[in-house]
Amino acid sequence: MATIVDNNAFRNLGLKHPLIVAPMAGGPSSPELVAAASAAGALGSAGAAYSSPEEIEKFAAQVRQCTDRPFAINLFIPRPIPQIDPGTVERAFAATAKYRAELDLAPAPFSGPYAEDFDAQFEAVLRVRPPVFSFVFGLLSAEHLRAARRVGMLLIGTATTPEEAQFLEESGVDAITLQGSEAGGHRGIFDPEAPDSELGIRQLLGQSIKKIRVPLIAAGGIMTADDIRGALAGGAQAVQMGTAFLATAEAGTSGPYRSKLLEPTRTTRTTRAFSGRLARGIENRFMDEMNAEAIMPFPAQNKFTRDIRGASAASGSADLLSLWAGTGQGDLWQGPASELIDQLFSK
Ligand SMILES: Cc1cc2nc3c(=O)[nH]c(=O)nc-3n(C[C@H](O)[C@H](O)[C@H](O)COP(=O)(O)O)c2cc1C
């Protein structure tokens, strides 16, 4: 079976396994997890979307202290942020006042910028020069693409529909991660307002394989060696797994989040409540209670709920923090990531 391990463009990475350990911004992808995944022969990925340029450089240096194997850095493609009027902010404060009171959080004044500056983050990535740069939420501009090429980075975009995959291929990426609706974390939909196609990974792969020539990477609900074999048999050249690595020893997943992940069953659904963009996570109180009318657009809502999520985690409660996870079930591996990777590819 052809995989990215021996694909022309990717062969130089010297990967042992056709596995990308997913970028998981917001804590789970610690430098230790990225390094452990890469050292074990997979491609570890830094989820750097919420990191400043300095943090990106520091993270990469930490990975490189642990391993000389290749790794990826991942960012969110920015989109124009709608104007947020004072009434919207007022509604958002009113809807979250009880949580801030419970957590003893003073409602600090809320204003932009709502996210790190993408160009500055990208410049940091160019300086760090990881062998692979991956991205989600759209297309990389021609200018950024040329700059990435100049420093020799391979490029992986993310698609949730065959149409998005086609746009990515036309833009000149080296591979495409197909994100099925089973996937944990943010849906990679280009347009944050567009309805979710809700295509599962089998359908998405089946529909895309006929049209797309660059290697396809299957993501969403892949938990076991059998799942990996199924995706490769369906034409994927690699898999990308996130949830399965969330409870590994190296993951930076918080205590209350880990406890929820380790419950016997995980019930997940998609929500905009935490960030303003659709994302899949384990059901909890914040998801249940947040009124859709009071949710700001991404990434404003993400910045707005950061103090609540942080204080909830610090207080040991999983009620008010995002618990991103895919639909895949089964006990999560709590040992070293390298042992999970060995188990997944032992046959
Ligand atoms: C906690 C968490 C954070 C994530 N953060 C990112 C991210 O920063 N960038 C990205 O491209 N994908 C992100 N994803 C999505 C993964 O790349 C991937 O699509 C997903 O984990 C695959 O589904 P699975 O979780 O069922 O394995 C995240 C997923 C999780 C679970």
The ligand as a Gaussian input file, in Angstrom:
#p B3LYP/6-31G(d) Opt

LIG

0 1
 C       -7.751000      18.781000      21.773000
 C       -7.704000      18.927000      20.287000
 C       -7.140000      20.078000      19.739000
 C       -7.036000      20.212000      18.344000
 N       -6.393000      21.314000      17.829000
 C       -6.132000      21.372000      16.506000
 C       -5.294000      22.391000      15.967000
 O       -4.777000      23.249000      16.703000
 N       -5.074000      22.388000      14.632000
 C       -5.606000      21.434000      13.798000
 O       -5.341000      21.476000      12.600000
 N       -6.401000      20.462000      14.276000
 C       -6.661000      20.397000      15.603000
 N       -7.434000      19.372000      16.098000
 C       -8.050000      18.405000      15.168000
 C       -7.059000      17.306000      14.777000
 O       -6.127000      17.809000      13.858000
 C       -7.734000      16.092000      14.105000
 O       -8.520000      16.505000      13.029000
 C       -8.596000      15.288000      15.069000
 O       -7.982000      15.152000      16.316000
 C       -8.846000      13.912000      14.482000
 O       -9.888000      13.285000      15.143000
 P       -9.713000      12.402000      16.470000
 O       -9.566000      13.378000      17.561000
 O      -10.988000      11.623000      16.521000
 O       -8.485000      11.558000      16.289000
 C       -7.558000      19.212000      17.485000
 C       -8.146000      18.068000      18.051000
 C       -8.211000      17.906000      19.421000
 C       -8.822000      16.646000      19.980000

